[in-house]
Amino acid sequence: MNAEFEDTRRHDLIKHIAKAMSDARIPFTQAVWATLWLSDLENLQAMVNEPRVMNISTLVADMAYEKIVKPWNTRSCSSAPMTSLELSPEAQLSTSEIPPRINRCKIRDNEQCILTKAGYVVEVAHIYPSSLQGQEAKSAFFWQALRVFWTAERTKRWEKDVFGPNTNTCANLVTMAPHTHAYWDGALFALKPLGKSEDESKMEMQFFWLRPTSLSSPVILDIPPSIPTDYDSSVVKVKLFDCEVDKKLCSGDRIVITTDDPINRPLPSYNLLEMQWVLHRLTALCGEGEIASPSSSDEEGSEGERGSLTVE
């Protein structure tokens, strides 16, 4: 969960960047702090090596909320959730109004929430927001900003699964209960992809609760974030329960998704889940994990202590 924040090389690079910004009287903001601590090391090294790159990067980092966080968390709203009775396998296969990938996702996930195992009333959630699909100008600014902080290799992998064939399959979709979907859209938890089986029939992830970070002023750039790994809830009264075992979902819990047909009902994209893992944590560290999101389906369409900035 906190691997980036414990890396000694990252600490050294950010100290160097903090000194250069201070000498140039560039203000430290929470958005800059959050973005730099989640950036790839190669990008941070480029900022240290080239003052021009640093100036551009810190300027973009200060706009991270508008250019990255806000577009990522603006989810489109569409049809109301449907019950599993309305979407039985027979009904799914004969309903022409519902895109095939929606039906395939629900069949793959056994018409139940992948986290709580709740059924009957379920929704299909996009990993990469549907609100960013088909909006070329908005999407272009979003991707340009991402490339400033994450390597070309990583962003190309993300782009491949966003704009390639995976976008139109259930690889960009997971089934969730309506409230679980709303919490995810609000970046109140994140899913860390761990890997897939060799035959692409099984995928394992880790669940982690997030809470919006509130920093005292002024922001101290070279103090790392710390997201606790022992949460059993997010903000007040936001909890989830595994219906199969009557147990609260806690940070670190393992989630397994399987498919009996990797070709027609593929597992969720590892790359898109990795993108979500980075950007949901960025959202929380920017203090915007509480961004309002539609509660209906998008099927179409604290305070930190010095030395240990924690999410409360």
C-alpha positions as CSV (number, residue, x, y, z in Angstrom):
1,M,0.0,0.0,0.0
2,N,2.7,2.5,1.0
3,A,5.6,1.1,-1.1
4,E,6.1,4.3,-3.0
5,F,6.2,6.4,0.2
6,E,9.0,4.2,1.7
7,D,11.4,4.3,-1.2
8,T,14.6,6.0,-0.2
9,R,15.4,7.2,-3.7
10,R,12.0,8.8,-3.9
11,H,12.7,10.6,-0.6
12,D,16.0,12.0,-1.9
13,L,14.5,13.1,-5.2
14,I,11.5,14.9,-3.6
15,K,13.9,16.6,-1.1
16,H,15.8,17.9,-4.1
17,I,12.6,19.1,-5.8
18,A,11.4,20.7,-2.6
19,K,14.6,22.7,-2.2
20,A,14.5,23.8,-5.9
21,M,10.9,24.8,-5.6
22,S,11.6,26.7,-2.4
23,D,14.6,28.5,-3.9
24,A,12.4,29.5,-6.9
25,R,9.5,30.5,-4.5
26,I,7.2,28.0,-6.1
27,P,4.4,27.3,-3.6
28,F,3.9,23.9,-2.2
29,T,0.3,22.7,-2.5
30,Q,-1.5,19.5,-1.4
31,A,-2.0,18.6,-5.1
32,V,1.8,18.9,-5.8
33,W,2.6,16.9,-2.7
34,A,0.2,14.1,-3.5
35,T,1.2,13.9,-7.2
36,L,4.9,13.8,-6.6
37,W,4.7,11.0,-4.0
38,L,2.8,8.8,-6.4
39,S,4.8,9.7,-9.6
40,D,7.2,7.2,-11.2
41,L,10.8,7.6,-10.2
42,E,12.0,8.1,-13.7
43,N,9.8,11.1,-14.0
44,L,11.0,12.6,-10.7
45,Q,14.6,12.1,-11.9
46,A,13.8,14.0,-15.0
47,M,12.5,16.9,-12.9
48,V,15.8,16.9,-10.9
49,N,18.0,16.7,-14.0
50,E,16.2,19.4,-16.0
51,P,15.0,22.7,-14.3
52,R,12.7,23.3,-17.3
53,V,11.0,19.9,-16.8
54,M,10.7,20.6,-13.1
55,N,9.0,24.0,-13.7
56,I,6.5,22.4,-16.1
57,S,5.9,19.4,-13.9
58,T,5.3,21.4,-10.7
59,L,2.9,23.7,-12.6
60,V,1.0,20.7,-13.9
61,A,1.1,19.0,-10.5
62,D,-0.6,22.1,-9.0
63,M,-3.4,21.6,-11.5
64,A,-3.6,17.8,-10.8
65,Y,-7.1,18.2,-9.3
66,E,-8.5,19.9,-12.4
67,K,-6.6,17.9,-15.0
68,I,-6.5,14.4,-13.5
69,V,-8.5,14.0,-10.3
70,K,-11.7,15.8,-11.3
71,P,-12.0,14.1,-14.8
72,W,-11.2,10.7,-13.2
73,N,-13.9,11.1,-10.6
74,T,-16.6,12.6,-12.8
75,R,-18.7,9.5,-13.5
76,S,-21.7,9.6,-15.9
77,C,-25.1,8.7,-14.6
78,S,-27.6,6.5,-16.4
79,S,-30.1,3.7,-15.8
80,A,-31.2,2.6,-12.4
81,P,-29.9,-0.7,-11.0
82,M,-31.7,-3.9,-12.0
83,T,-32.4,-6.9,-10.0
84,S,-31.0,-10.3,-10.8
85,L,-34.5,-11.5,-11.5
86,E,-34.8,-8.9,-14.2
87,L,-31.4,-9.9,-15.5
88,S,-31.5,-13.7,-15.3
89,P,-29.1,-15.4,-17.8
90,E,-32.0,-16.1,-20.1
91,A,-33.3,-12.5,-20.0
92,Q,-29.8,-11.2,-20.4
93,L,-29.1,-13.1,-23.6
94,S,-32.4,-12.0,-25.1
95,T,-32.3,-8.3,-24.1
96,S,-31.2,-6.3,-27.1
97,E,-31.2,-2.9,-25.3
98,I,-28.4,-3.9,-22.9
99,P,-24.9,-4.0,-24.5
100,P,-23.5,-7.5,-24.6
101,R,-20.5,-6.6,-22.5
102,I,-22.8,-5.7,-19.6
103,N,-24.5,-9.1,-19.7
104,R,-21.2,-10.9,-20.0
105,C,-19.7,-9.0,-17.0
106,K,-22.7,-10.0,-14.8
107,I,-22.6,-13.6,-16.0
108,R,-18.8,-13.7,-15.3
109,D,-19.4,-12.3,-11.8
110,N,-22.3,-14.6,-11.1
111,E,-24.7,-11.6,-10.9
112,Q,-23.3,-10.6,-7.6
113,C,-21.1,-7.9,-6.2
114,I,-17.4,-8.9,-6.5
115,L,-16.7,-7.5,-3.0
116,T,-19.8,-8.0,-0.8
117,K,-21.1,-11.1,-2.7
118,A,-24.6,-9.4,-2.5
119,G,-26.9,-10.3,-5.3
120,Y,-30.4,-9.4,-6.5
121,V,-29.8,-5.7,-7.0
122,V,-26.4,-5.2,-8.9
123,E,-24.8,-2.7,-11.2
124,V,-21.9,-2.8,-13.6
125,A,-19.2,-0.3,-12.9
126,H,-16.6,1.0,-15.3
127,I,-13.0,0.8,-14.2
128,Y,-12.0,3.6,-16.7
129,P,-14.8,6.1,-16.5
130,S,-17.3,6.1,-19.3
131,S,-17.5,9.9,-18.9
132,L,-14.0,10.1,-20.4
133,Q,-14.8,8.0,-23.4
134,G,-15.8,9.8,-26.5
135,Q,-14.8,13.2,-25.1
136,E,-11.6,13.8,-27.1
137,A,-10.6,17.3,-25.8
138,K,-11.2,16.4,-22.1
139,S,-9.5,13.1,-22.5
140,A,-6.5,14.6,-24.3
141,F,-5.7,17.0,-21.4
142,F,-6.2,14.1,-19.0
143,W,-3.6,11.9,-20.8
144,Q,-1.1,14.7,-21.3
145,A,-1.1,15.4,-17.6
146,L,-0.7,11.7,-16.8
147,R,2.4,11.5,-19.0
148,V,4.1,14.2,-17.0
149,F,4.2,12.0,-13.9
150,W,4.1,8.4,-15.1
151,T,6.4,6.8,-17.6
152,A,5.7,6.3,-21.3
153,E,5.8,2.5,-20.8
154,R,3.2,2.7,-18.1
155,T,0.8,5.2,-19.7
156,K,1.0,3.3,-23.0
157,R,-0.1,0.1,-21.3
158,W,-3.0,2.1,-19.8
159,E,-3.9,3.7,-23.1
160,K,-3.7,0.4,-24.9
161,D,-6.4,-1.1,-22.7
162,V,-8.5,2.1,-22.7
163,F,-8.5,2.7,-26.4
164,G,-8.0,-0.8,-27.6
165,P,-10.4,-3.7,-27.9
166,N,-10.6,-4.3,-24.1
167,T,-12.7,-1.1,-23.7
168,N,-15.6,-2.7,-25.5
169,T,-15.5,-6.0,-23.5
170,C,-16.2,-6.8,-19.9
171,A,-12.4,-6.3,-19.2
172,N,-13.3,-2.7,-18.3
173,L,-16.2,-3.7,-16.1
174,V,-16.9,-5.3,-12.7
175,T,-20.2,-6.0,-11.0
176,M,-21.0,-4.2,-7.8
177,A,-23.9,-3.5,-5.4
178,P,-25.2,0.0,-5.8
179,H,-23.7,1.4,-2.6
180,T,-20.4,-0.4,-3.3
181,H,-20.3,1.2,-6.7
182,A,-21.0,4.6,-5.2
183,Y,-18.2,4.2,-2.7
184,W,-15.8,3.2,-5.4
185,D,-16.8,6.1,-7.6
186,G,-16.1,8.4,-4.6
187,A,-12.6,6.9,-4.2
188,L,-13.4,5.7,-0.7
189,F,-11.6,2.4,-1.5
190,A,-9.2,1.2,-4.1
191,L,-8.4,-2.2,-5.5
192,K,-4.8,-3.3,-5.9
193,P,-4.3,-5.9,-8.7
194,L,-2.0,-8.7,-7.7
195,G,-2.0,-10.8,-10.9
196,K,-3.8,-13.3,-13.1
197,S,-3.4,-17.1,-13.5
198,E,-1.5,-18.3,-16.6
199,D,-4.7,-19.4,-18.3
200,E,-6.4,-16.0,-17.6
201,S,-9.2,-17.7,-15.7
202,K,-8.5,-16.3,-12.2
203,M,-7.5,-12.9,-10.9
204,E,-6.5,-11.8,-7.4
205,M,-6.8,-8.3,-6.0
206,Q,-6.4,-6.6,-2.6
207,F,-9.0,-4.3,-1.1
208,F,-8.0,-1.1,0.7
209,W,-10.1,1.6,2.4
210,L,-9.2,5.2,1.6
211,R,-10.1,8.4,3.5
212,P,-9.7,12.0,2.1
213,T,-6.4,13.5,3.5
214,S,-6.5,16.9,5.2
215,L,-3.1,18.6,5.6
216,S,-2.2,21.3,8.0
217,S,-0.8,24.5,6.3
218,P,1.8,25.0,5.2
219,V,2.3,21.8,3.2
220,I,5.7,20.2,3.8
221,L,6.6,18.6,0.5
222,D,9.2,16.1,1.6
223,I,7.2,14.5,4.4
224,P,5.7,11.3,2.9
225,P,2.0,10.3,3.1
226,S,1.0,7.3,5.1
227,I,-2.2,5.5,4.3
228,P,-3.0,3.1,7.1
229,T,-3.4,-0.5,6.1
230,D,-5.6,-1.6,9.0
231,Y,-8.9,0.3,8.2
232,D,-12.2,-1.5,8.5
233,S,-14.1,1.5,7.1
234,S,-13.8,4.7,5.2
235,V,-15.5,7.9,6.3
236,V,-18.1,8.0,9.0
237,K,-20.5,5.0,8.7
238,V,-19.1,3.8,5.4
239,K,-18.5,0.1,5.7
240,L,-18.9,-3.0,3.6
241,F,-19.7,-6.6,4.5
242,D,-19.0,-9.9,2.9
243,C,-22.5,-11.5,2.8
244,E,-21.1,-15.0,2.4
245,V,-19.2,-15.0,5.7
246,D,-20.9,-12.1,7.5
247,K,-17.6,-10.3,8.0
248,K,-16.6,-6.6,7.5
249,L,-14.4,-5.9,4.6
250,C,-11.0,-4.7,5.9
251,S,-8.0,-3.2,4.2
252,G,-5.7,-5.9,2.9
253,D,-8.5,-8.4,2.3
254,R,-8.0,-10.6,-0.9
255,I,-10.6,-10.5,-3.6
256,V,-10.7,-13.3,-6.3
257,I,-12.5,-13.0,-9.6
258,T,-12.8,-16.0,-11.9
259,T,-14.2,-16.7,-15.4
260,D,-15.1,-19.9,-17.2
261,D,-14.6,-18.2,-20.6
262,P,-11.5,-15.9,-20.8
263,I,-12.2,-15.2,-24.5
264,N,-15.9,-14.0,-24.3
265,R,-16.0,-13.1,-20.7
266,P,-12.5,-11.9,-19.9
267,L,-11.3,-10.9,-16.4
268,P,-10.9,-7.3,-15.6
269,S,-7.9,-5.6,-17.2
270,Y,-4.8,-5.6,-15.0
271,N,-3.6,-2.4,-16.6
272,L,-6.9,-0.5,-16.0
273,L,-7.1,-1.7,-12.4
274,E,-3.5,-0.6,-11.9
275,M,-4.5,2.8,-13.3
276,Q,-7.4,2.9,-10.8
277,W,-5.1,1.9,-8.0
278,V,-2.8,4.9,-8.7
279,L,-5.5,7.5,-9.4
280,H,-7.9,6.5,-6.6
281,R,-5.0,7.0,-4.1
282,L,-4.1,10.3,-5.7
283,T,-7.8,11.4,-5.3
284,A,-7.7,10.6,-1.6
285,L,-4.3,12.3,-1.0
286,C,-5.6,15.4,-2.8
287,G,-8.3,15.5,-0.2
288,E,-11.0,14.9,-2.8
289,G,-12.0,11.3,-2.0
290,E,-15.4,12.7,-1.1
291,I,-16.1,13.9,-4.7
292,A,-19.8,13.6,-5.3
293,S,-20.7,10.9,-7.8
294,P,-24.0,9.7,-9.1
295,S,-25.5,6.9,-7.0
296,S,-27.1,5.2,-10.0
297,S,-25.4,3.0,-12.5
298,D,-23.0,4.2,-15.1
299,E,-23.5,1.2,-17.2
300,E,-23.6,3.4,-20.2
301,G,-22.5,6.3,-20.3
302,S,-7.8,14.4,9.5
303,E,-5.2,16.0,9.7
304,G,-1.6,15.0,9.4
305,E,1.1,15.2,12.1
306,R,4.5,16.5,11.1
307,G,6.7,13.6,10.2
308,S,3.8,11.3,9.5
309,L,1.1,12.7,7.3
310,T,-1.7,10.2,7.8
311,V,-5.3,10.0,6.6
312,E,-7.7,10.3,9.5
